[in-house]
Amino acid sequence: MTVRAGVVVTGTEVLAGRVADRNGPWVAQQLLELGIDVAHITICGDRPDDLTAQLRFLADQRVDLIVTTGGLGPTADDLTVATVAALYGREMHLDVQLEKGISEIVERWRSRLSSAVDSEPLKAGIRKQAMVPEGAQSISPTGTAPGVAISANDSGTLPAVLILPGPPRELQAMWTEALACAPIAQVLSRRAQIRQDTIRAYRLSEADLAATLRTAESAIPGFDALEITTCLSLGELEMVTRYAESAATAYSDLVGLIDEHHGAQVFSTDGSTIDDIVADRLTGRTIATAESCTGGMIAARLTDRAGSSAYVIGAVVSYANEAKIGLLDVPAETIEQHGAVSEPVAASMAEGARTRLGVDIAVSTSGIAGPGGGTELKPVGTVCFAIAAVGRPTSTRTLHLPGDRASVRALSTTAAMHMLADALKPDRV
């Protein structure tokens, strides 16, 4: 059967935009991967009446599970547990063991701060976090705020609720235990076995993919059993398909049709991102970047994962011509003859980074991100790239990218990652 869920993100700071919501999308993705349909993600401030309204709304939508995030701290505006308990008609009681566990966590923190002293407000905050609704199951805290799981009410008018803290690190660390607790495991046991697969393509338009999907609709038996969503971001088109095991053949046929029509653009059929692919292909190799218009954004992408020190040696942000000449050995006459934004300069930048830093491969960018600086021959959005690798000629490329300054820089970074992935293919190295 289909199991549906809703997510409530609480916090006035999130509602006001002072803090970006990282929990709603993360929780939704985890639930989708478990085969649970996510019907709604809502955000409300730290007001009991507004939270109650969100809970009632989701209950009226006949969801089987509500996940709330935030509002579990020791302060007066942390009211999620009490608000949920009131709606479900459950008295709050002190969990003495939980209070002891939170106290031990706080004591460990205090031991690192020699000036910290016991205080009544501190004790009151600990006690507040150890208050649990009658019949609910607590989930061990990774900070000081425990989670709480409550089963659906007997009449079925209110679904099961999983209450988790707001800090993303704490929430994510508690997720596995939260799913295993009885009220939530009972809901999960009713879900159908749903698969979710992702295909990623680069420089494939949504219109072209839509045309292929229309062909698939009439050509593939069982196509209507596939739930397909597409998203275009920074030149990459992601197609996520959810389906029951019984529709596996239809999905396999769809993958074959997409490969037939768009095989040159598809770079991943197993959900791997371009960053995953580049990291995998860099195994046993070293890399450096030489960046002008991207200002270190490629290096940031490369180092955004644990273990990247095994292959990333360094980066040079050579924004000014003097830096290109002094740090990367770009000949001054090359800049004078071709201009800083040119393939010859990009090639010299990549080669300079490779030799100066002693790496196997280097990538460079030099472009006009805007809003000013463009000319008729080199308009805003013109970006030159180069890849220099040991044992083969340096390759260069020029793209004319759309959008404002932020878009040009982001698109350039993604383009560079795809050029690296192509240059690092097993048949190329």
Phi, psi and omega in degrees: 000161178276128176253129183248148181223159172228152182238132176243117176263119181254151177140117179299328180293329176284316180300322182278352178087005178289332178234130179286142178283108175259344186279316183304306179298322182293313180298317180300317180296319179297318180293318179299320179293338177275357181089020180255131177284129177262114184275320185210147164238123180239157178233133176220160180282181183275061179231125183306318182296322180290321177295317178300319179298319179294318180296317179294320178302311181293323176297321178294336178279001177063039173285156180265343183211137171243132174247124175251149177229135177097165176078029182245012184281188184272355187269170187295333182273003177268093192238012187298310185298314181296323180292316178295317180300318180296318179296322183272001177066038182244131177290148176269140176221158181277125173268102187297319180295321178294319178300318178297317180297318178294320179300320179294321177297313180297321181296322177297320178293318182295330182295339178273351180241096188300338182274352183291140180227158175294146177210153178297320176300322179296314180296321179294321179295318178297315181296320179300318182287344180265006177276126186234139177297146179304130178081357179275163178246127179275155180239129188306133180285150170255341167254239172247349183265117176282160171270168180219137176238132181233133179287161174300152179287165187297328182280347180080008180278341178236128184281175173297148181231134174244117184254118184234157182290168183277321180301121185306320181298317180292314181301311183295325179291333182270352190302313184298314178296324180298319180293332184276344182290151193305312183300326182275320178300325179297319178293315182298329183294343183269355185281150173284157178282108183246134175261150175226121181235149184234132172247135179238137179228156179238133180061036172246127183281153176297326180296318180293320178294320179300322178296319178294322179292327175294321176296317181298324182301323181265341187260338187250117176298135178083009182300326184292350177275357180263129176260108189246131172233145180234151180212128179255126180211123176052042177084353179257137179249121181253131176240114180253129181238127176248137183198155175284160180304328182294342180258015183299322180295319179298320179293319179300319177295323179295317178301318179296320180292319179294322177295321179297320185270328190224026184304328182290335181266335182287127178244354180205129174244001180246014179089352180298138175275168178296328177295320177300316184294315179298315180300317180296318183284346177276358179306123180083003180234167178235155186218153172219161177237151173231107191238138173248280185294332180277348169055033179096003182292328177292315178300322178297319178297316183294326185262012183277013180225149178298141178090359183292344178294346178289339184227337178273117181268321181177179181213146176239119173264097185256077185287314181274155178300324180299324178289322177299319181286313187281326184262334186240003177062030174288124180299133179301324181292332177292318177295317182296321184283318188251343186091154182297326178266089182199157180294321177300320179291317178300319178298315180296323178298312181296317180294322178295318178296319181297315183283318181297321183262357174063045183252170179280328183211146178219148179236145180226157174221142172211120186203183180244099184278341178088183006284342178257181174097351182279157176228176179297321180281327181230082182287166175305135183102354176283123180225130177255138182235156172211148174236121176247124182227150179299132172085006177208161182297149176291135179254146181228162181199147176237132177239152174244103191259143183272169171100184180278186184303313181297319181294316180299317180294318181292317178296324178296319180296315178296318179300318180297321179295321179290323176296321177296315180301319180293317181293335183263007178304144182307327182278358181255345185241000000 
